[in-house]
Amino acid sequence: MENLLKLTNKGEFLKFLDAISKINDQGVILDVKDKRVSALVSSLDNTLILHTELTGVGGEDNTLNIPDVKKLKHVLDTIESEDVDLIINQNNIQ
């Protein structure tokens, strides 16, 4: 089963990921629902918790487990286009 995640503004999504990675960059779960992406992240010692949302993201409702946020940021940063379509398979993102 394959879903599509449409990023209309890659720069804003990278800022969203950057804020998350400053708290915790491993094992982050992103919830895609109603044209927005949200995440609830805590620091390793649980002293800091961040809830963040990004609106304007297209795609089907889905939950994504991102094992390494910094790696995803670097991959997206190499793409020149601001409009990016990510294909989400059962166990990977294309």
C-alpha positions in Angstrom: 0.0 0.0 0.0 1.4 3.3 -1.0 0.5 6.9 0.1 1.5 10.2 -1.2 2.7 13.2 1.0 2.8 16.5 -1.0 5.1 19.2 0.3 4.1 22.5 -1.3 6.7 24.4 0.7 9.9 22.4 1.3 11.6 25.2 3.1 8.8 25.3 5.8 8.9 21.5 6.1 12.7 21.7 6.7 12.2 24.3 9.4 9.6 22.0 11.0 12.1 19.1 10.9 14.8 21.3 12.2 12.8 22.3 15.3 12.1 18.6 16.0 15.7 17.5 15.5 16.9 20.0 18.1 14.9 18.2 20.7 15.3 14.6 19.6 16.4 13.4 16.1 15.7 9.7 16.5 12.5 7.7 16.5 10.1 10.6 15.8 6.5 9.9 14.8 4.8 12.3 12.5 1.0 12.3 12.3 -0.4 13.4 8.9 -4.0 14.3 9.1 -6.4 17.0 7.7 -3.7 18.7 5.5 -1.3 19.1 8.4 1.6 17.3 10.0 2.1 17.2 13.7 4.7 15.7 16.1 5.0 15.3 19.8 8.7 15.0 20.7 10.5 14.8 24.1 14.2 15.2 24.9 16.2 12.1 25.9 15.9 12.9 29.6 12.2 13.9 29.3 12.8 17.4 30.6 11.6 19.1 27.5 8.5 18.3 25.4 7.7 19.9 22.0 4.3 19.7 20.2 4.6 21.2 16.7 2.3 21.4 13.7 2.7 22.4 10.1 -0.3 23.1 7.9 -0.6 23.2 4.1 0.7 19.6 3.6 -1.3 17.5 1.2 -1.8 13.8 1.3 -3.7 11.0 2.9 -4.0 10.5 6.6 -1.0 8.5 7.8 1.4 8.0 10.7 5.1 8.1 9.8 7.9 6.7 12.0 11.1 8.7 11.1 14.1 6.9 12.5 16.6 9.7 11.7 15.2 13.2 11.3 18.6 14.7 10.4 19.1 12.3 7.6 15.6 13.1 6.1 16.5 16.8 6.4 19.7 16.3 4.4 18.0 14.3 1.7 15.2 16.8 1.3 17.8 19.6 1.3 19.5 18.2 -1.9 16.2 18.5 -3.8 16.1 21.8 -5.7 12.3 22.0 -6.2 10.1 23.6 -3.5 7.2 21.2 -4.4 8.1 17.7 -3.4 5.9 14.6 -3.5 7.0 11.8 -1.2 5.8 8.3 -1.9 5.2 6.5 1.4 5.4 2.7 1.2 4.8 0.3 4.1 8.4 0.5 5.2 10.2 3.4 3.4 9.8 6.8 1.9 10.7 7.4 -1.8 
